[in-house]
Amino acid sequence: MTQARVLVVEDERIVALHLQQRLKTLGYDLASPAASGVQALERVRNERPDIVLMDIHIEGSMDGIETASEIHKEFHTPIIYLTAYSEAATLERARGTKPYGYLVKPFSERELHATIQMALERGAADAAIRESEERLHLAMEAADMASWELDVSTRTVLHVGKAQRLFGHAHEAFSGSWDRFLEQVHAEDRDLVNRAFERTVDGQGLGVIEFRSVHPDGSVHWLKVQGRVFTTDIGKKKRLIGVIQDVTARRNTETQLRQAATVFEATQEGILILDREFATLDSNRGYCAITGYEREEVIGRAAHLLSPPNLSAADWRIAQDTLAANRQWHGEIRGHRRNGEALPMLANIAAVADRHGQVSHYVALFSDLRAIRQAQDKFQHLAHFDPLTDLPNRLLAMDRLEHAMQAADRAQGKVGLLFVDLDHFKRINDTLGHSVGDDLLRTVAKALRLAVRAEDTVARLGGDEFMVIVDRVEQPEAMAELADRVIAALSHPVTLSGMEFAISASVGISLFPEDGTTQEDLIRAADTAMYAAKDAGRSGFSFYRKEMTERAALYLERDRDLRRGFEKDELRLHYQPQVDLATGAIVGVEALIRWQHPIHGLRGADDVVPVAEKSRLIVGIGDWVLREACWQARAWRDAGLPPLRMAVNVSARQMDPDRLPGVVRQILVVTGLDPASLEIEITESTLQNDERCVATLRALKELGVSLAIDDFGTGYSCMGSLKSLPIDRIKIDRSFVQDIPHDRNDEAIAEAIIAMAHRLNLIAIAEGIETEDQKAFLRAQGCEEGQGYLYARPLTADAVAALLREQQQRGDVPRGEERGEQGADDAQG
């Protein structure tokens, strides 16, 4: 027999260990012990114990009774309280969780074992009951039924299952007299329902009735109710018990069958019902109207549309063979009306099988092909034109481009291509919805058609990408003028759904045959030029140049090389010390990425970050940097070196509130690093992206890490927003430090940043300090910390460790030690 698994929830470790030993001696399997409610819930979810031994007073925000309540809601795991408390209030609270036992400490092993065994037996019985109830529930669900019950003597409705679904009212609406139940019945059916009820009560038989119910939203539903009177053993009370079912669908099907018969007679298509020998059993009015025959002339005879000269004997034999093999045939017939008038028809014949799978008859449908061909013309239009804008789609655009290139090739002329992409269209779609986005695309399509010549082709390739094909281009300047007209036409504000939008577009231009001799090459060139226009600032145009492809190829090569290097573990971290300007003591380091390339040697961040940013590899590399930096900080701490702050730069692409805080939390847990020892640096420009960045900062701050704004002064951020951000440090960009003391403007900017930081209770740290004069000026302005070549270049982890040991031996104390507890509080936010 499988051992029962027991979970012990006890915050006193010695007691928990002793209890586990006693349980093990008794032969029980043990789950991992828990000391708090959170841990207990986690153990139950992951290890699924058979029973829980719960102390009432445990660690955390939930006590044992609250934890037991949560476990009972989700898992139904049997719980036995083992506690030293037996006062009435505690017992009353515990009883509300439906425990399987309550042992007051101290207790014997025999008491414990007996209580557990009884709880397991009761738990098994409860599980069997739940399983039985579930089977009954599923059976009722499978039959789409619900139960109902009524006390005959008092005519009180005791229960109506699925009341909300069946009647549109909560169950409470039926807890009353039979008359109140009748109020939910359609007024025209109440008397019928009441008589059926009386007959069932008096006759002791099975009552069955169907009636209508009107929901609060006005919809009418058909319900089928069955019931029988039973006499209960307890109190010998009579109960009318039965089931109720929504039969609206069946009623609708019956209605649809009646409607189908109506359609058979009313449709303009010709319909014949044929027996197995293809003699006509019935025809509709449409067939008679199409062919000119009377119904009496059709019944009992072979369908004339399926006979010569409408259908040759050879073709009819093929049709019969196809029906025998596939039970379906369709084909065109050169039919004729009774008066000899030509009538091209499309015939569809389907075999109808009986319940034994044998063909019982055939249904033949005859359609006038003239209407079908009109529909085909419409479908042809849909196949070649965009349904949203009614512009030529990619398929038709490629065909027209091919024709234009062939004509230009014969005439030794040129074809121009504009690739038009809307700027920031995704933002409109995401924020205002696709319906507004669709309206905007239709408006753009109209503006493009008006901006070009009538003979030029404007096509929608998909999304917010459009293409303009220009035949017979005389001079490239004409394409530039056209691109200007397109950009100007799209720049006019438009009003959609009561809101005014200012849109812009980036345009790429390519020419045949200079930029490509195939459709794909020409479109690829225009697409490449369009991205160049976006990189140049958007809302402009760019001609394709060969070097664009070369740059793209070079980027792809660098991207592949970097991916290879990342996979081959060629990335490294160096660390630049951050010092206390007052004492020169190292208070932190900034982690800087390096690439130990197998051919080109050690590469700096400029060879990694821009490529990674563009290819989105930055997210994976950023996670790696965070993890490696935290491991290194922990390694220095484990080596007995003085604690210091580890600063790690984070890209704007990483600032996802749904992801980055979770990654940081996991890394801190795995490495065991104190959150206060980690500082996340973001650039000032990152704050301008969106509110998600601010949400990410707040989530990171809740983890206990410190936050810094890097390169401050270069991002044009709103000064007012700084007071609401959970920032601890501002890093003065090196561009404002390098010309101190020779540039008064730089001195003024640095002085202003430091003063602002102090007014906001933030710490100022300066980057790029290389001279004593720079250090002296910054220190005189009250700048607390700095980093730069004056102190150290970026170093390996071993070199940093050596510096820290020297500092330890000298007994240098950073000024931060004087701030002591205040600094720790600031770090915790």
Buried (B, 14 or more C-beta within 10 A) or exposed (E): EEEBBBBBBBBBEEBBEEBBEBBEEBEBBBBEBBBBBBBBBEBBEEBEBBBBBBBBBBBBEBBBBBBBBBBBEEBEBBBBBBBEBEEEEBBEBBEEBEBBBBBEEEEEEEEBBEBBEBBBEEBEEBEEEEEEEEEEEEEBEEEEBBBBBBBBEEBBBBBBBBBEEBBBBEBEBBBEBBEEBBEBBBEEBBEBBBEBBEEBBEEEEEBEBBBBBBBEEEEEBBBBBBBBBBEEEEEEEBBBBBBBBBBBEEBEEEEEEEEEEEBBEEBEBBBBBBEEEBEBEBBBBBBBEBBBBEEEBBBEEBBBBBBEEBBEEEBBEBBBEBBEEEBEBEBEBEBBBEEEEEBBBBBBBBBEEEEEEEBEBBBBBBBBBEEBEEEEEEEEEEEBBBEBBBBBBBEBBBBBBEBBBEEBEEEEBBBBBBBBBBBEBEEBBEEBEEEBBBBBBBBBBBBBBEBBEEEBBBBBBEEBBBBBBBBBBEEBEBBBEBBBBBBEBBEEEBEBEEEEBEBEBBBBBBBBBBBBEEBEBBBBBBBBBBBBBBEEEBBBBBBBBEEBBEBBEEBEEBBEBBBEBBEEEBBBBBBBBBBBBBBBBBBBBBBBBBBBBEEEEEBEBEBBBEBBBEBEBBBBBBBBBBBBBBBBBBBBBEEEBBEBBBBBBBBBBBBBBEEBBEBBBEBBEEBEBBBBBBBBBBBBBBBBEEEEBBBBBBBBBEBBBBBBBBBBBBBEBEEEEBEEBBBBBBBBBBBBBBEBEEEEEBBEBBBEBBEBBBEEEBBBBBBBBBBEEBBEBBBEBEBBBBBBEBBBEBBEBEBBBEBBBEBEEEEBEBBBBEBEEEBEEBBEB
